[in-house]
Amino acid sequence: MNAWLLACNADVFDLGSFRRDGQELQSWSVVRYRNQMAEGDRFVMWLTGPKGGLIGRGRLTGSPTQQASSPDKYWREDPGTRWYAPLAMDEWLERPVPRSHFTADPRFAETTTLRTLFAGNPHRLNDAQWQAFSDAFGGSSADGEPEWDLQPGDTVLRKKLHDRYGGSRQGDISKCKKSSNVLVFTDPRTGHQHGYFDEWAEDGTFHYTGDGQKGDQDFTSVGNAAIRDHVRTGLALRLFEGSRGTIRYVGEFAVDPVTSYSYSRAPETGGGATRQVIRFHLVPVGAESQPTTVPVGSGYRVADESVEPAAAQPSTPDSDLTGRNLRTHRRLQNDLAAAASAQGLTVLSPSAADPDFDLAWRRHDEDLTVCEVKSLTRVNETRQLRAGIGQLLDYYDRLRGRAARVRAVLWVEHEPTDARWLRLCERVGIELAWPGREDDVLG
């Protein structure tokens, strides 16, 4: 879910008189980000002018629609036909919290949010800004529930997490009654014994295994239903690494609106018979980087070269990685990982806190190489190379603060037919290589 600031220009709409007359605010005019605004999004209301400031907060109740306005005494001008976002106000402040209160806050130091309120509504807020505004309301929501105060990378004792936000202290999916959250935990140390193999997938989503250690998983489970329905029910999905003791907050995720989940096969607890499991397709909400103190990756997980994709995903960069291409991709990845391991390198797969690179390796703690693997055919060569370069630039940008030195390697099936790709990769700092050049990238 997104967070927004909606600004009211007192010279255009008399919000003060509107409220004093007991009117209920049910929508607000917007001109930007209309396709990104959705039911459940949070917002704060800001009153412009020398006596203005933060004045209220609430949630959107739907997506914006275009409609004719009805001029009344509160409008200083005829509003005409506009786009309106439906909303519900949760809380009004008795008096505005002035702009000076927030401009002195370091959470606004690197942003222009409060300097560009003249621009059209809405104004996007990051998590830190939302928390700064929430603090001005006393740190709790309108109905008394605790405000979320963890940032990606923060660690917390699981017991204290549940003490504050509610939910069961047992299990990997915890729907909270005390707060509007579903807490989910991924932990390969304990999950693999129950057939829970959580990982980044080729479609760019984090595949999270549903609840149920024996028998086929279904949606009679409260936890599985809570994840599937969290957007509709207005609950935030919070992902953590670890399941016991001290755990680390990864960030807020949401089920993929295109393909929310799929089914797979996995063994029962203790290596029992295989059964059907639910694989939720989760996407990060926002793209906040993890702090420099969060280690990159976990032990390399060998890719299953025999797996056939269930269906093509036309909207993903690797939509043609089906059949032959998917098997080739995984073989290339496993072969390079084996070569890196043979040279004494520490080979890594991405954890939930990382971007979804194919593999990475370290020679020592300071240096990190992140690698994207691409199969190439005559038909898909240009598309695959474009996708790989774009992915690596994103990985580098998100990981460069978590290692003293980061290298980016694009490992492809064979030498590209067009030599310009070598020159292009060199210009943007990416090493382009293929089988036979292992020593060049691993040395």
N, C-alpha and C positions, 0 to 999 in steps of 0.2 A: 504494500500500500504506500502511496505517495503522501507527502505532506506539503501544504500550500499556505501562502499568505494571501488573503483577499483584502485589498485596500479600498476604503470608502472615502471618496473626495467629498467633503462637506459642502463644497460649492456646487456639486452636482446632485447629491441626494442628502436630505436632512435626516440622518440616522437618529440623532438625538430626539427629535420630535416624534419620529416613528416609534421609538421605544417607549417614550413617555405616554404615548397614546395607547399603549398596550398591544400594539401590533406585533405579530409573530413573523420573524424572518424565515422564509421558506425557500428562497433562491437568491442567486447573485449573478450579476452580469460578468461574463468572461470573454476574452478575445484570443487567448493563447492556450497552447497545450490541451486543446479540447479533446483530442483523441487519446490523451494520457490520463484524463481525469475520470475516476470511476467510483462506483458505490463503495463506501467504507473508507475512502481517503480522508485524512485528517486535515483540518485547516485552522488557522487563527485569523481573526478579524482585526484589521488595523484602521484606525481613523487618522486621516492626514490633517495637517494644519498645526499651528503653534501649540494648541491645547490638546492635540491628539496623542496617539500611541496605541499600544496593545489594548483591545477592549473586549475581546471574546474569543471563543473557540467552539468547534463542533466537528461534525462529520458530513461528508457528502452522502446523499441518499440515492444517487443515480448519476448517469452521464449527462453532459450538457445537451440541450436541445434548443433549436432556434424558434423563437415565437415573438409575436407582436406584444409590445408593452402596453400597459394601461396607465397613461399619465394621471397623476394625482397630486395632492398638495405637497407631498414630500419630495417630488422631483423638481429641481430648479429649471429643468429644460425638458422638452419632449424626448423621451428615451428612444422612441421608434422601435424597429424590429432588432432584437439582440439575441445573442446566445446566453442562456441562463443555465447555471448548474444548480440542481435541487439540493437542498441541505437541511440540516437540523442543528440548531444551536444547543450546545450542552451547557454553556456557562457564559454569563456576562460579568465583567468586572464593574464594581461601583464607580470607579474612575479610571481613565486610561493610564497605563504604565508608560511614561514618556520615552521618547527615542533615546535620550541621553543615557537611560538605564542600560540599553543594549549596545550602544556604540562603544561603551567602555568595556564591554564583555569581549574577551579574546576570541570567543567562538564566532564573532562576526568580523574579526580583524582582516581576514583574507577574502571577504566576500563583498559584493556590491548590493546585496539585497535591500538594505535600508537606504541606499543612495539612489535607487532606481525605482522608487515607488510611483513615479510619474508614469511609468510604462504600464501597458495594459495588464489587467488581471488574467490569471493568477501569477504569483511569484513563487518559484520552487524553493523549498526548504530542505536542507540536509538534516541528518539525524542530530547533529550537534546544535543546530539552530532551533530545531523543534524542541530539544530538551531545554534550551535556554528560555524559550517562551513558556514551556511547561513549568519551569522553576518559578516563573512569575505568578503562576496560579497556586503556588504552594506545594508543588511536587506531587499532587494527586489529581486524578481525573475528576470529572464533574460528579460521578456517582460514588466517589470515595475510593475507587480502586487505585492501587499504587502505580505511579508512572514508571515506565521502563527506563532504567538508568544505567544499563550495561552497554558498552561500546564494543564493536568487534575487536577481538583479541583479549578482552578482559577475562580474568579467571575468578572463579567463585566456588565455594563449597556447595555441593549439590543440596545439602540440607538447608543452607541459608537461602539458596535460590527458591526452594519451595516454601520456606517460612515467609518469604516476602510476597511471592506471586501465586502460591497455591499449587495444586496438582499433586499427583502421587509421587512418592520418593522411589518407587519401584517401577521397573519397566522402561522402555525406550521411547514411548509416546505418552505424554502427560497433558491432558486437557485441564486447564485451570478453571476453577470456579471463583477464585478470588480476584482474577484479572482476566483480561480479554486476550489470552495467549494459549497457544498449543506449543509445549516444549518438546522437542525431539532430540534424541541423543544418538550419535554415531560413534561406535567404538570397536575397531577391528579386534582388539584384545579379547573382548567378550562376545562380540557379535558373530564371528565366524563359526563358533561352535554351535550356534543355533541356525546356521544357514543364512545369516544376514551379511551380504556382501555389498556394502555401500560404496559407490564410486562415481566419478565423472564418466559420462558416456559420450559416444561419438556424436550424438545430437546436441551436445553442448549443455545438457542438463545434468544435475546431480541426481543419480538414481538411488533412492532411499527405500530400503526394504520395509514392508509393512509389519504389523504386529501379528504374532501367532507362531509358537515354536513347534507345534505338531499339527499335522493335517493341513488341508488346503486353507489358505488365508482368504477371508472375505470381508465384507463391510458390515457384518454384524458386530465386529469389534468396535468398541467406542473410539479407540485411538485411530483406526483406519478411517472411520467415517469422519472423525474430526479433521484429519488432514485433507481428505477429499473435499469437504464442505467448508473449509476455513474461510475462503473468500466470501461465500454467500452468507455465512454466519457472522462475519465481521471480526474474526479472530486472527491475530498475527501469528505466523509460524516462525518459531525461534529455534535455530539449529545450534547444537553444542557438540564439541568433540570431547569424548570421554563419557562415562556413565556412572562412575563412582568417585567419591572423594572430591578432589579439586578438578573442575572441568573448565573448558575454555569456550566462550561465546564466539561462534563463527559469524553470525549475523542473521538478518531476517530473510526468509525465503518465501516463495509462493509456488503453488502448483502451476505447471505450464498450462496456459489457457488453451493451447492447441491439443496437446496430448497430456492429460493430467497423470495418467498411470498406464502401465502395461503389466502383463503377467509373464512370469518366468518360472523355472524349476530350480529348486534348491533342496538340500538334504534337511531332514528334521534334526532336532537337537541331538547332539552326540553322534552324528553321522548316520542317522536312521534313513528310512526310505525317502526318496525324493517326493516332493509335494509342490503344489502350485503356490507361488508367493506373489504378492503385489509389489511392483516397483514404481514408486511415486517419482514422477519427473519434476524436479524442483529447480527453480531459477532464482538467483539472488535478487533481492529487492535493492536497487542501487548497486554501486560497484565500489564500495569502500575498500581500500587496501587494509590488510592486516598490519598491525604494528611491527616495527623492526625486531621486536623480541620474540615474535612467533616463528618457530622454525619452519622451513619449507619442506613439504613432502613427508612421506613415510616409506617404508620398505617397498621395493618394486613388486608389483603384482603382475605375474605373467599373463598376457592377454590370451584368451581362448581362441585359437585359430580355426576351430571347427564350427564356431557359432555362426548361424545364418541370421541376418537381420529380419525382424518381423515384418517390417514394411519400410518403404522409402520415406524419407522426411524431406519433401521438396523445398521447404523453407530454410533448411540448414545449409551451412557452407559445404558440408560433405554429403550432400544428398545422394551423390552417385556412389558412395561407399557401400554398395550392395554386392552380394555374391562374391565374385572374383576379387573386386577391389577391397572389400572389407577383409577377406582372408589375407590378401597381399599386404595390406596395411599392418595387420597384427603380426604377420611373419617378419616384416621389416623391423617393426618395433622390438619384438622379442630378440631377434638376431643382434640388433645394435646394443640392447641391454646386456646380452650375454658377452659381447665383445668388451663392453665397458667394465663389466664385473671381472673379466679375465685380466684386465689391466690394473686391477686393484682399486677401481673407483667405487664409490658408494652410489648405487643406482636407486632412484626414487620414483615413486608414483605420486600424483597429487593427492593431498588430503582435502577435506571439505573446505579448509580455509584458503586453499590455493586456487589460482586460475586453472582451467582444465587442460594443462599441457599433457602430451603423450608420455614423456619420461624426462627425467633430469638426472644429473650426476654431479658429484663433488669429488675433487681431488683432495682437498682439505677443507676445513670449516669455512674458510674465507671465500673460496671460489665456487660459483654455481653455474652450471651449463643447463639451459632449458631447451628442450628439443620438441619440435613438431614433425610428425612423420606423414608423408603423403604418397599414396600410390599414383602412378602416372600412366595414362594411355594417350593415344593420339588425339582422342576426342576431348578428354578432360584436362589436358596438361595446363592450359592457361588458367582455367578455373581453379584447379588445385593449387597452383603456385601463388595465385592472387590470394586465395584463402589462407594459405600457410604463412605468407609474409604478414598479412594483417593480424593473424592470431599471435605470431611471435612478437610483433611490436606491442601488442596489448600485454602479453605475458611479461615482457621486459619492463614495461612501464610500471606494472603492478608488483614486480619482484625486486626491482633495483635497490629498494631501501632495506631489503631483508638479507642482503649478502654484500660483502665488500666489493665483489666483482661479479657481474652477470654476463654470460655469453649466450647468444641465441643461435641455434643450429636448425636448419631446415633439411631434413633427411628424406630424400626422394628415391623412388624406385630405380631410376636410371638418369643419366645425364640428359638435361632438357634439350630438345631439338633446336631451340633458339638460344644462342649464347648471350643475348641481352639479359636474360634472367640472372646470370652470374654477375654481370656488371651492376644490375639493379640491387641485388642483395648486398653486394659489397658496399654500395653507397649508403645503404641504410643500416649497416653494421650487422648483417646476418650472414652466417657461414652456410653456403649451399653445398651439399655433398650427397654422395650416393654410395652404394656398396662397392667396395674396393678402395674407398678413401677413409676407412675407419681410423687409420693412424693420424690423418690430418685433423680430425675433430676430437679424438680421444687423447692425443699426445699432449 
